[in-house]
Amino acid sequence: MMHSLKPSIAIALLLAATGLAQAACPPLAQGDTAEVLASNQQRLICLNREIQDAADDRQLDLQFKMLNNSVKAQDIQRRFDNLPVYVPPKF
């Protein structure tokens, strides 16, 4: 089930990043002149850069969460290791 969710999550992240990138980049120009094509090419470069920046931010967030979870797991293991051990009395 988790395998089938990955493509839909990736698409949702891409659409969210694209929406944010469109707000930061110049609007799409209409026409077919050299200036318009150059403008649209710069827009595509801007969109690509914004999406890459968003992906880098998400990667850093993921690494931070993984490190945080690792620290929590080590803390739990340390606490578990420090629990008193029951030694039955010898008769």
Secondary structure as the mmCIF struct_conf table of DSSP 4:
data_model
#
loop_
_struct_conf.conf_type_id
_struct_conf.id
_struct_conf.beg_label_comp_id
_struct_conf.beg_label_asym_id
_struct_conf.beg_label_seq_id
_struct_conf.end_label_comp_id
_struct_conf.end_label_asym_id
_struct_conf.end_label_seq_id
HELX_RH_AL_P HELX_RH_AL_P1 MET A 2 ALA A 24
BEND BEND1 CYS A 25 CYS A 25
HELX_LH_PP_P HELX_LH_PP_P1 PRO A 26 GLN A 30
BEND BEND2 GLY A 31 GLY A 31
BEND BEND3 THR A 33 THR A 33
HELX_RH_AL_P HELX_RH_AL_P2 ALA A 34 ASP A 81
TURN_TY1_P TURN_TY1_P1 ASN A 82 ASN A 82
BEND BEND4 LEU A 83 LEU A 83
HELX_LH_PP_P HELX_LH_PP_P2 PRO A 84 TYR A 86
HELX_LH_PP_P HELX_LH_PP_P3 PRO A 88 LYS A 90
#
